[in-house]
């Protein structure tokens, strides 16, 4: 009881109040600040957790590569020049006046927004440096094999010629090819995943989509390069030089990264690999690391893999786990 210093009802901003209810606990005693008995109660530690969740994590902005928080908190004093709504301004002043928690604009370390040597080289125009970087990535990535013991899934949406035809689940025909993360239009790649939910996320399905899922099994041993496993290097002593961070940023970027991933895929194909394992774009909002698979060519037609089963897929429930952050001017 004596550790309670505030409650969720102390705050005027809707988002901050919402987050306070999530971290606070039920206690019917009176809040020492606003005298409310119904608010979710906060200790000093919980209040610091709340401020970090709301102001720091909640002000994270995705940049072309990587991203960073635009606000920070500390207990060493600051200013109240945050441009925001009046309810949030009230709460920021309350935090500083009553609990010595200051909120301020934050300039992040530049590597967090993609200023990493590897990204600059891979997306740059110096072909010799770029080719050397790609060679290093291939040398430091893990070669793995999948066989008939491994199952893959491929999701199709929209108009499908024959839903029960195995050929409909191969790589797209030439006339409908378009650029993907690991292929340009003239290249043929079959995209799949090791689990169904990853397929659903990667295909950006809508509720009214007609969906069919194919269960795929390799018919022979397939050699894949796993870009989710990069050997560390003692020479990369800072994040500005770190290949693992660079690869994470590249595969969570949008199509601005396609130049780099196309070149990587081409080099991997030329070295005789059957395909690539790469991280799911949605790993940043999922609890575990999920992986996608890109197989070169049309592996169903060439009998590298077979369609073991086809099912219609129906979405029964969609649930979003979200948090709130501050709306401020920059």
PyMOL commands that set and color helices and strands:
alter all, ss='L'
color gray80, all
select helices_A, chain A and resi 8-10+14-23+44-59+86-99+110-113+117-122+127-140+166-169+174-176+196-202+239-241+243-251+255-270+281-285
alter helices_A, ss='H'
color red, helices_A
select strands_A, chain A and resi 6-7+41-42+60-62+67-69+71-74+83-84+102-105+141-146+151-157+189-193+211-218+222-230+275-279+291-296+305-313+328-329
alter strands_A, ss='S'
color yellow, strands_A
deselect
rebuild
show_as cartoon
